[in-house]
Amino acid sequence: MKGKLSELMEQAQKMQSEMQRAQQEMADAEVRGEAGAGLVSVIMTGRHDVKRVSIDDSVFSEDKEVLEDLLAAAVNDVVRKVEAHNRDAMSELAAGMNLPAGFKMPF
């Protein structure tokens, strides 16, 4: 019984280590979202920190509302992509852990 418990504890520690590594990789990942066929783009990390905003010069000749709409659309696009990226990364991690069907992780 002691051997099984020790083995279980080792597996739990390994799982925790892999989880921390995966969370750091997700946080450090940079994802690009865009709007207006690339006229406005936003780079965001997995932590939802905006790293960079790029606006094509041609957009500045438009009304202010057009720029605001394009910026909002680019931010919304990148947020959706970050969420999908994080969800996919966690699914891959969970698949490697042989968890029971229907098991939900606490995040």
N, C-alpha and C positions, 0 to 999 in steps of 0.2 A: 504493500500500500504506500509506503514511504517513497518508493521509486516512482510510482505513478504521480504522486503529488508533486514531487520534485520536477518531474518532466512537465507537468501541467504549468508549474510556476515559470519554468524556462520558456515555454511556449507563450505564456502571457507577457513576459518581459520582452521577448522578441517581437510580439505583436505590437506592444506599446512603442518600441523603438521604430518599427516600420511605420506606424501611424504618425509619430512625430516627424519622421523624415518626409512622409507624403504631405503632411500639412505644411511643412516648410517649403517644399517644392511648389505646392499650390499657391502659397502666399507670394512666392518670388516670381511666379510665372507672369509674363506680360502678354496681354491680349489686346488686339486692335479691333475697334469698331469704327464704322464710318457712315456717312450720310451724303446724299447728293452725288452719288457715283464717285465717292472719294474726295469731294471738295472739302469736306470737313472730316477729320479723323481724330480719334481719341485712343490713347494707349493707357491701359489700366492694369494694375497688378491684381493678383488673386485676392488681395486684401481690400480691394475696391479703392485703392489709392490711384488717383489720376496722375500719370507720369508725364504725359505730353499731350498737347492739343495742337493740331495742325489745321490751318485754314488757308485754302487757296486764295491768292490775291484777287481773283475774279469775283469772289463772294462779297468783297468790300464795296463793290459798285452797286450791290443790291440794297434793298431796304433793310433796316435794322431787324425787322420781324423775320425776314428770310434767314438771316444769319442765326437769330435766336432759335428758330425752328430746326435748322440744320444741326446746330450744336446740341439741342435737346435730343434729336433723333440719333445722333452719333453716340451720345452718352447712353441712351436707352439700349442701343445696339450692343455696345461693349459690355454693359451690365448683364444683358442676357447671355452673351458669349462667355463671360467670366463664370456665371452661374452654371452654365452647361459644362464648361471645362472642369470646374470643381466637382460637379456631380459625376462626370465621367471618371475623373481620377479616383474618387472614392469608390466607385463601382468596381474599378480595376483592382483596387486594394482589397476590397471585400471579397472579390472573386478568388483571390489568392489565399484567403484565410479559411476557406471551407466552412463558412458559417451556415447554420441551419436556414432552410428556406423561410423567407418572410422576416428574418431577423433585421431589425432596424438599428443602425448605429445612432448614438446620441448627438448627432449634429446635422 
